[in-house]
Structure formats: C-alpha cells, structure tokens
Amino acid sequence: MSSTASANTVSRNERLDRLPVTDKHKRLLVGSGIGWALDAMDVGLVSFIIAALAVHWDLDKSTTSWIASIGFIGMAIGASLGGLLADKIGRRQVFAGTLLLYGLATGASALAWSVGALMVFRFLVGLGLGSELPVASTLVSEFSPRKVRGRMVVLLEAFWAVGWIMAAVIGTFVVSQGENGWRWGFALGAVPALYAIYVRLGLPESVRYLESVGRHEEAEAIVQSFEAEVDPAQIDHSPAPAAAETVRGGIWGPDMRRRTAAFWGVWFGVSLSYYGAFIWIPSLLVDQGFTLVRSFTFTLIITVAQLPGYAAAAWLIEVWGRRITLSTFLAGSALAAVLYGFAAAPWQIIAAGCLLSFFNLGAWGALYAIGPELYPTPIRATGTGAGAAFGRIGSIIAPLLVPSVLAFGGPTAVFGVFAAAFALACIAALTLPEQRGKALD
C-alpha cells in the first residue's frame, strides 16, 4: 500500500484505525503494560506493608490509614498535572518521567527512618503514579485500531492484576518474613526507575498529539512505520464511522459537562470501594485472628481472581459495548461487597473475595477503556486525568474512613459502604454515552 497515496484520501488517524493489530501494537501494549504492572505492584505492596508495620512498629489504625492515604493525595495531584502535561508536551515524555519519579521514590521508601519520612516518600510515589496511569491509557487508546480499541485498553489494565499479584507474592514471601521485610519489598518496587529509560526510547509518541501541535512529519513517519508491517489485503477499507463530535469549551463546556459529571462519579465510587477494600483486607484479616502469613496467603488467592475479571471485560466490551459492560461489573462488585461483609469462615472469605476481585477489576478495565473515548484529542488526556484525579479523592478518603466505620459496625458495615458506592457508580455509568465503534477525532 502506498502511504503517500493513502494520505491523500484518508487522514492519518483513519489509516491507524483501519489497520489490524500489528507487532508494533503488541509492543506498545506490552511496553505500557509492564509499566502499569509495576505501578500496581507498588500500590499493592502498601496494603501488605501497613499490616506488617502495624505489627513491627506498633502503629494504630489512624497512623496506618495516613500512610496509605498520603500516597493517594499525591496520586490525585499527579493525575491532574500528568493529564495537562501530556496534552502540552506529549504522552511519551510524561509517561517516562513519571515512571522515573515514582520508581526512585519507592526505592527511597525502603530507607525510611520514621513514619514521617515514609509519608513524604509515599506522597512522591503517588505523584508519579497518579500522573502515569491516565497518560498510558490515553497513549494505547490513540494507537489502537478502532474495532479493538476498547479491548486493547482493557488488556492494558489487565497488567494491573499482574502487578497486584506480584505485590501479593512479595508480601507473602518477603514482607511477612521479618522485621525488615517491608524494606526489601519497597526495594523491589524501585525497578520502574530502570524501566523508564526503556519507555522513553522504545515507545512512539501519539500521532494524534503530534498532529494537534503541528508536528506532521513525525506523525507521518510513525503511521508509515505501522503500515509497513501490514499486508495491504489486511487493511479495512470499509467506510469510517463518524468521528467523535466536535465540542464547545473544555471538559466542563456545554457539550461535555454531563458526561464529565458521570465519569467523575464512576471514578469516585470505584476508587473509594476498591482502595478501601483491597488496602485494608490484609489488616482486617489479621484483626480477625489470622496470622500475618495466613492473611497474606488469603489475599494472594483473592488477588489471582483479578485476571479472569479482566479477561471477561476485555471480551464483553466489544460484544456488549462499554456502558453495559461497566454497569454490569459494577453491579456485580456491589453484590460481592455485601457477601464479603457477611463472610466469616475462611472459605467464605476467599469465595467472596474472589468475586469482589473478579467484578471490581473487570469494572476498572471497562472504566479505563471508556475514559479516552469521551473526549477529543486536545482535551483527551486532560479529561481522563481529571476524572482520575477526582476519583483519587475517594481513594484518599477510603483508608481514613475504614477505622471509624469498623469501630461502629464491624466488617459488615465497612463493606456495606463499599457496596453502596459501587451501586451509585453503576447508576452513573448508565448515563455515559456509548462509544463502541466510533472513531476518535
């Protein structure tokens, strides 16, 4: 296929949309996904480390809550700044820089000499992590062929489960093994600092971003590099669907405000419930009388159920569509949270926990697929980053909320709150526009 001829008839974005999944798409997905998994490993480690520190440093629940929440404060700030920067200086630059920041700060956390020092380092970790996540999903979404765009983003999000499983393995076999196990856990979390070098050199910049800032020669070279891997017979020449509508104003302009409000509502409910539950599950199990090692083992088993949740969402999102897939998994999460709140026997805890993992992480995958499709290129990273930033308010509140609700009504009340948040997020998701099959502008 002649790229020059093609360029005269269809836009570069349409040329990307018409391609099948190539090796370059797979490398982009895996390259971004490994960074995503390392991010998840860091967040997941905190749930095990605060349980261990409560034992080794004799910390109360209020203190351990703040150790968890301070990272989410950094994530809230980082999500807003990262999205804005990605629309100004490019997706790849921000992706690599934020990986470097949070990788170094995680390594520094291993050297923390006090609770105060640990909280400073955890804030910096959150700043980098919050900036990176919405940028990575935007980059993958903008390169993915239209017919599998949602699936590609869910597969990216599935790397989160891989990272959380890695955290559970480190928690079970490293953090729980001695007084300094938590330091070795953080040291292993510093790997992203090295990976950032590869990301900076190995991943392409977004074509849509390059065009939006007038760098057309670079954009053309990247599109041609993808086309060079394809047999012309594999290219989809069917008429392109209408692109996402042009809009007035920013994410709170007259054309965007309704979807932005719903998007933020889903983000808040999912963040509050997910981080509230999974940050606290190891500590709650210890409170129920299980040993540190057994609590971490239960959590590892529960975490593995995240993978089939992502797989189901990745398939359904192109079959059912974005909105119904997200709503269904949120409804399932609400039911699973209720069941976990009443679980007492070990088999009940594991069964309800696995259901919660399955539905909750499937919902996360669908949410990350929906976000970049809601906004046009000039405000895409800003819109997805702002939604993530608002969601981080829920993740900040969640660890602080658990001790007081726990004292009031025990685990049943705690997971009742999470179930209600999932239910409200489900209602908000039903008001989002369906974007399956639509071309990005």
N, C-alpha and C positions, 0 to 999 in steps of 0.2 A: 504493500500500500504506500502510495506517495504521501508523505506527511505534508508536503507543501500544497499539493492539490487538496488534500483534506482540509487544510487550514483555510482554504478559500471558500469552502462550503459550510463548514461547521466550526463552532468555537472550540477552543482547547478543552474547555470543561466538558462539552459534549463528546469530544474524542476520548477523554478519560472515562466518561460514563458508558461508552459503547464497548469498551474493552472487556475481555474475560479476565478472570483472576490470573495474574502472571506471577512469575517468580519474584519480581520486584515488589508486587503487592504483599506477597508472603514474607519477604524480608522486612518490609516496613511494619507489618503486623507483629512479627516476632521481635524485631528490634524495639518497637514501642512497648510490646507486651512484657519483655524482660524487665524494662524499667518499671512498668506497672506492678509486676510481681514483687520486685524489690521494695517498692513503696508499701505494698500490702504487708510484706514481712516486717517492716519497721512498725507499722501501726499495730499489727497483731502482737508483736513482741511486748508492747506496753501492757496488754491485758495479763500476760504471764508475769511480767516483771513487777507490776504493782502488787500482785498477790504474793510474790516472793519477798519484796521489800517490806510488806506489812508484817511478815514473819521475822525477817532478819534485822530490820531497823525498828521494829515495834511501832509501826505507824498506825494512826487511827484512820477510819474511813474518810474523814474530811480531807486529810492530807493526801491520801492516795487518789481521791477524786480530783484534786487540783493538779496532781502530776499528770493525770490523763487529760484534763480539760485544757491545760495551758497549751498543749500541742494543737488542740482543735482551735484555740484562739488564733494561733499562728496560721492554721490552715484557712480560716475564714478570711484573714487579711491577704494571705497568699493567693487565694482563688480569685479575688477581685483584681489584685495587681497583675497576676500572671495573665489573665484574660486581656486586660488592657494592653499590656506589653506585647502580647502575641499579635494583636491587631496593629500594633505600631512598628515592631521590629522583626516580626516573623515567628512562626510556630517553633521551628527547629532550634533557634537561638535560645528561646525561653525554656524549652524542654531540657536542653543540655545544661544550662546554667542552674536551673532549679534542682536537677539531679545532683549536681556537684555540691550545692549548698546543703541539701539535707543529708547527703552521704557523709560529708565532713562533720556536720553537727551530731549525727548519730554516733560516729566514732568518738567524738568528744564526750558524749553522754556516758561512755564506758569509764571515763576518768572522773566522773562527778564525785566530789568530796562531801557534798551535803545536799539536802533536799532543795535548797535554794538554787544551787549550781545546776542541779539536774533539771529544774524547771526552766532555767534560762536556755539550756541546750535544747530541751524539748520544744520550746517556743520556736527556735530557729529551725528545727527539724520540720515543724508544722508549716512554717513559712514556705520552705522549699517544696514540701509535699503538696500543699494546697495549690501552689502555682502550677505544678506539673500536670496534675490529673486532667483538668478540663482541656489543657493545651494538647495533650496526647490524643484524647478522643476526637478533638477537632481536626487534627492532622490526619488521622486514619480515616475519618468520615469524608474529608475533602478529596482523598485519593481513591476511595473505594468505588468500584463500578456500581451504577445506580441500582441494579437488580439485587445486589447482595450487600448494599451499604449497611443496612441495619444489622445483618448477620455479622459482618466484619467487626463492627463496633462492639457487639455482644461478645464475640470471640476475644477481642482485646480486653474487655472487662473480665473475661474468664481467667485471665492471668492473675487477677486479684486473688482468686481462690488458691491458685498455686502458691502465691506468696504467703497467704494466711496459713496454708498447710505447712510451709517451711517454718513459719513462726511457731506453729504448734509443735513441730518436731524439735526445734531448738529449745522451746520452753520445756518440753517433756524430758529431753535428754541432756540439756546443757544448763538451763536456768535453775532447774529444780535440784541440781546435784551438789550444791554447796553454797556457802555464804557469798562467794564472788561469782556465782554462775550468771547472775544478771549482767555483770560487766562483760563477760565473754559473749553473751547474747547481743549486747549493743555493738561490740567489736565486729561481730559477723555482719551486722546491719550496715557497716560502713562501706560495703562493696560497691554501692552505687557511685561513689566518688570516682572509682576507676572506670566504671561503665559509661560515665558521662562523656569521656573522651571519645569512645566509640560512637556514641549517639551523635555528637557534634560533627564527626567526619563521615558517618555512614548513611545518614537518613536524608532524603530530599526535602527541600522546602516546599511548602504548599503552593501549587500552581495558582490557585485562586487568590492567595495572598500576594504572590508576585505580580499578578495582573492588576490587582487593586492598587498597587503602588507604582505601576508603570514599568516594571522590570520584565518586559515582554520577551526579550531574547533568552533570558534564563528560563522563563516559563516554557517557551517553545522547546528548548533543549531537553527539559525534563519530560515533557509529553512525548517527544520523539524517542527518548530512551525507553519509555514504557511500550510504545508502539513497536519498537524494534524486536521485542520478544514475542510478538504475536503473528500468527499466520493470518493474512488478510481475510481468509474464509471464516475465521473465528469472530470477526467483528460484527456486532449487532447493528444492522442498518435500518432497523425499524424506526418509524418517526419518534422523535424525542417528545416526551410529555412536556406539558407546560412547566416552566421553571417556577421556583418559589416566588410568590408575589413580591413586587417592589413595595416598600413600606415608607411611611412618613414618620420622621422622628427616630429616636433611638429605641431601646428595649421597652421604654415606658411611653412611647409615642402612641397615637390613637389606634394604629394598626396592630400594635404589639402588646398593649398593656394587659389584655385579658389572658393571653397565653403565658405571658411572663408571670402574672399573679398565680396562675395554676401551676406552672413549672416550679416556682419558688415554694408553693405549698407542698408539692410532692417531695421536693428535696428536703424540706424541713422535717416532714413526718418520717421519711425513710431514714434520715440521719439520726434523728432523736432515738428511734427504736433500734436501729442496727447497732450503733455505737453504745447505746445504753445497755443492750443485751450482751453483746459479744465482748465488750471491755470488762464487764462485771461477772460473766459466767464463771471463770476460774475462781474468783474470790468468793462468790456465792456458794460454790461447791465446797470450798474449804470451810465456810461458815456452817454448812450442813453436816460437818463432821468427817468429810473425806480428806485423806492425806493430800499433801501438795502434789505428789507424783500421780496419785489416782485422779485427782481433779484435772490435772493437765492431760492425762490419758483420755478421760471422757471428752475433754474439749477437742483433742486431736481427732477423735472419731466423729464428733459432731461437725467439725470443720470440713472433713472429706466430702460430706454431703453437698457442699457448695458446688462442686464440679458438675454433677448431673443437673443441678438447677440452672447453671449457665448453659449447658448443652440443650436443655429443653427450651429455654428462652431464645437461644440462637436459631433454632429451627422454627419455633412458633412465630417469631417476629416478622418473618417473611411470608408466613401462611395466614395467620390471623390478622396481622398488622400491629403497629406499635401500641396504639391506645388500649386495645382489648388485652394484649399480652401483658402490658404493665399493670393494668387493673386487676387481671386475674391473679397475678403473682402477689400483688399487694393484699388482695382478699385472702389468699392462702396464708400469707405471713401473719395476718391478724388472727386467723384461726389457730395457727401453730403457736403463737404467743400465748393465747388463752390456755392451750393444752400444756405448755411448759410451766405456766404459773401454778397448775394443779399437780404437776409431776412430783413424785416423792421417791419411788423405788428407782434403783439405778437404770433398769430397762426403760422405765417411763421417761426418765431424764434424757437418755440417749435417743429414744424414738422421737420425742417431741423436739429435742434439739436438732436432730437431723432434718425434720420437717421445716423447722424455722430456717435452717441454713439453706435448704433447697429453694424455698419460696422467696426468702429475702434476697438471696444473691441473684436469683433469676430476675427479680424486680430491679436490682441495681443495673444488671446488664441492659434491660429494656430502657431504663432511665437515661443511661449514657448514650444509647443509640438515638433517642428522641431529641436530646438537647441540641446538638449541632444542626439538626434539620429544621428547627423552629425559627432560625434567624438567617438573614442574608449575610454574604461574606464580610462586608465592612464592620458588622457588629456581631459576627458569629462567636468568636472566642470571648468577646466581652459578655454576650448573653449567657453562654454556657458557664463562664467563670462567675458571673454574678449570681446565677442560680445556685452554684456550688457554694459560694460564699454565704448566701443566706441559709443554706442547708447546714453549714458549719455552726450556725448559732444553735441548732438543735443538738449537734454533737458536743458543743461546749456545755449546754445545759444538762445533757443526759447523765454524765458521770456524777455531777453535783446533785442531781435530783434523786438518784437511787438511794443513798443512805437515809434520807428523810422519809421517803415512801416506804422503804424497807422497815424502818422503825415503826411506821404507822400500821402497815398491813401485811408485812412479810413479802415473800416472793410472788404470791398471788396478786397482790396489789401492784407490785412493780411491773409484772408482765401484763397486767390489765391496762396500765397506762400505755405500754408499748402497743398493745392490740388496738387501742383507741386511736393512736397516732397513725398506725397502718391503715385503719379504716378511713380516716379523714383524707389521707394521701390517696387512697383508692378513689374516693369521690372527686378529688381534684383532678386526678389523671383522666377521668371520664370526660372532662371538659376540654382536654387538649385536642388540637386538630390532628387528623390522621395524615401522616406524611409519606406513607409507604408508596414507593414507585415514583415519587416526584423528583424532578431534577433540582439539584442545588443551583442557585443562581451563579 
